[in-house]
Amino acid sequence: MKESRRRFEKDEYAARQNKTRSAMEQQGFDLLIVSDPSNMCWLTGFDGWSFYVHQCVVIGSHGELFWFGRGIDAPTAYLTTDLPQSEVIPYPDHYVQSPDIHPMEYLADILKQRQLHTGKIGVEKDNYYFSARAMEALTHSLPDAQFQDATSLVNWQRAIKSPQEIIYMQRAGQVIEQVYQRIMQVAESGMRKNELAAEILHAGTWGTPEYYGDYTAIVPLMGMGEEASACHLTWDGTHLEQDNGMFLELAGAHNRYHCPISRTLYFGEPPAKYRDIEKVIGDSIELLLPLFKPGNTCGELAQIFFTHLQKHGYDKNNRCGYSIGMSYPPDWGERTMSLRTNDQTVLQAGMCFHFMPGMWFDDWGFEMTESITVTEQGGRCLANVPRQLLVK
């Protein structure tokens, strides 16, 4: 690994690999094919914008570990992992997007050569980066293997963050603080939304004088007026309007670790409905922050939040948070824990969540969220962005 690219010590990567192998043994897996780039990076450090082609890290329950991917991406593995050259296995470029042959067929031959083609093999079936055709190629090429879904096996090993991971998320928090400071400096009615998006992207990449801003797994999300009722809209070329509000769902990122923070921005004097929901959501954050501590469950926190909403005459029919950490497009969530009433996951120190009490109504919306790490004393916010309706 190139030292300027090293994010963690070798011992931390080794501990992660051993933790994963223990989970594999508990579930009876002999081999795991890991295609989620977040999981690949967490296990080995591999980091590149190459997840649009087939690639993976293969880890065995008894020591096997190698990277497999497109030939032109092998230098990325040399630069960002500590894998020996013999464990960086490229496939030829004519396999890329071919209608006739598939990279998983090439991988199957590698597994046969290494006597890894039998036994129980886990694959991340329900994953953005693993296709139906990839599954078909593997099952056809390895008839003696027993394939089973292992979509979230590695994700769950990532749930409790190491001290260094928490540091990176705090640095991402400092990046998002700078982003919101820039928004308050430049945003004004009449400005085109794409101009504001450009300012957000610039500030998020510039970061702080000490810490660079990485690209985020989700682009800036924003909606104004009735478009704020659609929580996942992006910008267009229309103008920011006076006497109107918009949500901003943004994140800072550093070394691939994320700190999402959402706020609502209003141009002019906010009407009562904005101030009313601002207070309810602000109070809910104050109510739940002390409860982000070991022993409580995701479901218990969610129930307290939803009860608080209903007490004040509001209803929300979607989760109010999820686990966060390292991620790649198209999502900065870890796809494990959710703050839902039926999620009985017990909180542990070092877990991190985006507490997301966003509210979307028929013709407007409001977001005010926090990224939180679980501590023995309760939740600690990873960023310090003014927790209020932003007014220009």
ABEGO torsion letter per residue (X at the ends): XBAAABABBAAAAAAAAAAAAAAAAAAGBABBBBABAAAAAAAAGBBBBAAABBBBBBBBAAGBBBBBBBAAAAAAAAAABABBAAABBBBBAAABGBAABBAAAAAAAAAAAAGAABEBBBBBABBAABBAAAAAAAAAABAABBBBBAAAAAAAAAABBBAAAAAAAAAAAAAAAAAAAAAAAABBBGBBAAAAAAAAAAAAAAEBAABBBBBBABBBBBBBEAAAABAABBBBABBBBBGBBBBBBBBBBBGGBBBBBBBBBBBEBBBAAAAAAAAAAAAAAAAAAAABBBGBBAAAAAAAAAAAAAAAGBBBABBAEBBBEBBBOABABAGBBBBBAABABBBBBGBBBBBBBBBBBAABBBBBBBBBBBBAAEBBBABBBBBBBBBX
